[in-house]
Structures are given as structure tokens and as C-alpha cells.
């Protein structure tokens, strides 16, 4: 099935194509467009601004070096960039051994996380606010246990084995809860994934 691209996605794909050809101005444009959201994800995971800034730079170096690897059939450019940013942040988190040394604290509310202003364009802000609200609503459909597992896996970089150990659950239970939670979120947000 061929994915239909909207104007913004088409613009992002065009920027990646130019980056793959070595166009530095395209990298700057992509950075200007997505850096705020990516930084907010990274700082949310690492909880340190200096580390987050370093990781953000690593993300854009990776994009510069591997722009040709993007496949629009697998998702939007924004989703691809988010995956890269999250993976880099989690790698940094694990490499610094933050998981073992950090004092456990509750993850702050989702409203704070999704409250980042990414554009001065009122139309873009309205669309983003609508999408954020839909995500918040989808997250409220999860059980407390499912939500905790998703939070720890996404924001703290816990593997399923680490989740099982931390929450004193059998690994099979963790896998089942995560699978069910992701299925619920996919169902609730399916129109964003199409």
C-alpha cells in the first residue's frame, strides 16, 4: 500500500533527499523545523540540558550521514527523527549508567511533556495541540500498570527484562502488558499512523 504524503511530509522528504545529496542548507532547514521537539524528547529522557544538547547534535550528524536510509513507506520523517533521537538518548542514558545511579522519581505529567511550542505558525500549533490532546486521551485508556511500563520503557530506556526486574513481574507478564498497551495506542491513534 502506498502512503499518501501531505504537504509537510513532502517538504520533509524533499529536505532529506537534498541532505543525502550533501546540501547543508537542507540540514539547517530540517534542524530549524524539528530540533525543538527532538530536544524536548531527549531532555525528557536524560533530564540534563547539556547532555541533551550533545545528543541532539549527534542526532543531526546521524541524519547528515544516513539521510538516504529514510523510507517514507515506513512512516513520517518526524516519526523517523523521533526514533533516532529517542534511541540516541536511551543509548546515552545506558552508557552513562544513569539507570543504576539515578534516584527513582515519578515521571511528571504528560501535559508538561506535550506542552512544547514547536512553531510560531498558529495553524501548525492548532494541529499539534489537537494531536497532543488525542495522544493524552489515548494514554488515559491504558491501565496504571500499562502506563507505567510504557513510561519506564520510553522515557527511562528500560528493557523488558529490566522492567520485569524493577516491577517484580514475570517477563511474560511485562511482554503481554506492553503488547496490549501498544495495541490499544495503535488502535486509538490509527488515523495518525496511516
Secondary structure by P-SEA (a helix, b strand, c coil): cbbbbcaaaaaaaaaaaaaaaccaaaaaaaaaacaaaaaaaaaaaaccaaaaaaaaaaaaaaaaacccccccccccaaaaaaaaaaaaaaaaaaaacccccccccccccccccccccccccaaaaaaaaaaaaaaaaaaaaccaaaaaaaaaaacccccaaaaaaaacccaaaaaaaaaaaaaaaaaaaccccc
